[in-house]
């Protein structure tokens, strides 16, 4: 029994489950991939699991936005993506075609919808749990990414981008994109140095309303966007280390007083339109006392620059940092 027959058989089972009451969006029959070309490809994912495909994958479902962005960057439009609407809000570096099927939320993607698309590869994230991967691997090969590593997030991003490129037979394209990323960082670092801003400090955050208070998420030194700033010759002023995977810290407005230097530039993302820094905090006396507020060094990033994205999102972020320190 070949793999397509296996998938069709699996799909029949899925439809039967749907008739028994499981949630199952209607499959659209989206087929984003061209006919497979090239010989077998072999790669190792974040689980150290070696995966062999008979040919580069062409019909792929991505369950996280960074991986979907990387596929589009490589010239492969995914057949399905989790939370397509959210992707459009938070990720502008590589846009999805309208034909891409939404396969549920990133936290709870629909296995039924994924299998119904008959993909030849699914790209999943390790932090979403092994059970989901086990379910999917009954029907289709799964490439599992780490998604973040506070020890070396730029290195992790490069490795996972190259792995995905191998899986889809686009390694030459990946090499070019990473060269563009390296050039953007090198050029940006030189511009910041020429402006006399090397070594200056920054902080990066996002925030949201939580009940009657504002919760703030700070990006520690191991976060991808923080490491981009450091690669540009800047320093992260946030003293917290954050969690081991994402390097994120939760704090409140009082916690921001840990940022002592008045020259710090404070960058934040509010792509969903919930700008708590310009809204809920604007009249707060503690907020008003902070050096970067008084010095008017508060920078809202343009909407749609994904702070956890791939090389193209990283270049977008680097360009904004460079612009702030050289204007």
WODATA-V230821 format. One record per residue. N is the residue number from 0. OMEGA is omega in whole degrees, -180 to 180 (999 if undefined). BURIAL is # if it has 24 or more other ideal C-beta (glycine too) atoms within 12 Angstrom, else .. Layout:
n | omega | burial
N | OMEGA | BURIAL
N | OMEGA | BURIAL
This chain:
n | omega | burial
0 | 180 | .
1 | -172 | .
2 | 180 | .
3 | 178 | .
4 | 178 | .
5 | -179 | .
6 | 179 | #
7 | 178 | .
8 | 179 | .
9 | -180 | #
10 | 179 | #
11 | 178 | .
12 | 179 | .
13 | -180 | #
14 | 178 | .
15 | 177 | .
16 | 180 | .
17 | 179 | .
18 | 180 | .
19 | 172 | .
20 | 177 | .
21 | 179 | .
22 | -179 | .
23 | 175 | #
24 | -180 | #
25 | 179 | .
26 | -178 | #
27 | -178 | .
28 | 179 | .
29 | 176 | #
30 | -175 | .
31 | -169 | #
32 | 170 | #
33 | 178 | .
34 | -179 | .
35 | 175 | #
36 | 180 | .
37 | -177 | .
38 | -180 | .
39 | 175 | .
40 | 180 | #
41 | 180 | .
42 | 180 | #
43 | -177 | .
44 | -173 | #
45 | 177 | #
46 | -171 | .
47 | 177 | .
48 | 177 | .
49 | -178 | .
50 | 180 | #
51 | 175 | .
52 | -180 | #
53 | 178 | .
54 | 177 | #
55 | -179 | #
56 | 179 | #
57 | -179 | #
58 | -165 | #
59 | 173 | #
60 | 179 | #
61 | -175 | #
62 | 176 | #
63 | -173 | #
64 | -179 | #
65 | -179 | #
66 | 175 | #
67 | 178 | #
68 | -177 | #
69 | 177 | #
70 | 180 | #
71 | 178 | #
72 | -179 | #
73 | 179 | #
74 | 179 | #
75 | 178 | #
76 | -179 | #
77 | 176 | #
78 | -179 | #
79 | 178 | #
80 | 176 | #
81 | 178 | #
82 | -180 | #
83 | -180 | #
84 | 179 | .
85 | 177 | .
86 | -179 | #
87 | 180 | #
88 | -170 | .
89 | -174 | #
90 | 177 | #
91 | -175 | #
92 | -178 | #
93 | -171 | #
94 | 178 | .
95 | 171 | #
96 | 176 | .
97 | -177 | .
98 | -176 | .
99 | -177 | #
100 | 175 | #
101 | -177 | #
102 | 177 | #
103 | -179 | #
104 | 177 | .
105 | -180 | #
106 | -178 | .
107 | 177 | .
108 | -179 | #
109 | 177 | #
110 | 179 | #
111 | -178 | #
112 | -180 | #
113 | -177 | #
114 | -179 | #
115 | 179 | #
116 | -179 | #
117 | 179 | #
118 | 172 | #
119 | 174 | #
120 | 170 | #
121 | 175 | #
122 | -177 | #
123 | -177 | #
124 | -175 | #
125 | -175 | #
126 | 178 | #
127 | 173 | #
128 | -178 | .
129 | -176 | .
130 | 179 | .
131 | -179 | #
132 | 179 | #
133 | 178 | .
134 | -176 | #
135 | -176 | #
136 | 171 | #
137 | -173 | .
138 | -168 | #
139 | 174 | #
140 | -179 | #
141 | 173 | #
142 | -178 | #
143 | 177 | #
144 | 175 | #
145 | 177 | #
146 | 177 | #
147 | 175 | #
148 | -175 | #
149 | 178 | #
150 | -179 | .
151 | -175 | .
152 | 176 | #
153 | 177 | #
154 | 177 | .
155 | -180 | #
156 | -179 | #
157 | -177 | #
158 | -178 | #
159 | 177 | #
160 | 179 | #
161 | 178 | #
162 | 178 | #
163 | 179 | #
164 | 177 | #
165 | -178 | #
166 | -178 | #
167 | 177 | #
168 | -177 | #
169 | -176 | #
170 | 178 | .
171 | 179 | .
172 | 180 | #
173 | 179 | #
174 | 180 | .
175 | -179 | .
176 | -180 | #
177 | 175 | #
178 | 176 | .
179 | 178 | .
180 | -180 | #
181 | -180 | .
182 | 179 | .
183 | 179 | #
184 | -179 | #
185 | 179 | .
186 | 180 | .
187 | 179 | #
188 | 179 | #
189 | 180 | .
190 | 179 | #
191 | 178 | #
192 | -180 | .
193 | -180 | .
194 | -179 | .
195 | -176 | .
196 | -180 | #
197 | 180 | .
198 | 177 | .
199 | -171 | #
200 | 177 | #
201 | 169 | #
202 | -179 | #
203 | -176 | #
204 | 159 | #
205 | -175 | #
206 | -179 | #
207 | 178 | #
208 | -179 | .
209 | -173 | .
210 | 179 | .
211 | -177 | .
212 | 180 | .
213 | 175 | #
214 | -177 | #
215 | 179 | #
216 | -179 | #
217 | 178 | #
218 | -180 | #
219 | -172 | #
220 | -180 | #
221 | 180 | #
222 | -177 | #
223 | -177 | #
224 | 175 | #
225 | -179 | #
226 | 175 | #
227 | 178 | #
228 | 179 | #
229 | 178 | #
230 | 178 | #
231 | 178 | #
232 | -180 | #
233 | 179 | #
234 | 177 | #
235 | -176 | #
236 | -178 | #
237 | -174 | #
238 | -177 | .
239 | 179 | #
240 | -176 | .
241 | -179 | #
242 | -174 | .
243 | -176 | .
244 | -173 | #
245 | -175 | #
246 | -179 | #
247 | 176 | #
248 | 172 | #
249 | 178 | .
250 | 175 | #
251 | -174 | #
252 | 177 | #
253 | -180 | .
254 | -179 | #
255 | 177 | #
256 | 175 | .
257 | 176 | .
258 | -169 | #
259 | -171 | .
260 | -179 | #
261 | -179 | .
262 | -179 | .
263 | 170 | #
264 | -174 | #
265 | -179 | #
266 | 177 | #
267 | -177 | #
268 | 177 | #
269 | -173 | #
270 | -179 | #
271 | 177 | .
272 | 180 | .
273 | -176 | .
274 | -177 | #
275 | -178 | #
276 | 177 | #
277 | -177 | .
278 | -171 | .
279 | -176 | #
280 | -168 | #
281 | -178 | .
282 | -178 | .
283 | -177 | #
284 | 177 | .
285 | 177 | .
286 | -178 | #
287 | -179 | .
288 | -176 | .
289 | -174 | #
290 | -177 | #
291 | 176 | #
292 | -179 | #
293 | -179 | .
294 | -179 | .
295 | 177 | .
296 | 180 | #
297 | -174 | #
298 | 170 | #
299 | 179 | #
300 | 173 | #
301 | -179 | .
302 | 173 | .
303 | 172 | #
304 | -172 | #
305 | -175 | #
306 | 180 | #
307 | -170 | #
308 | -179 | #
309 | -175 | #
310 | -178 | #
311 | 174 | #
312 | 179 | #
313 | 177 | #
314 | 177 | #
315 | -178 | #
316 | 180 | #
317 | -179 | #
318 | 180 | #
319 | 177 | #
320 | -180 | #
321 | -179 | #
322 | -178 | .
323 | -175 | #
324 | -178 | #
325 | -178 | #
326 | 999 | .
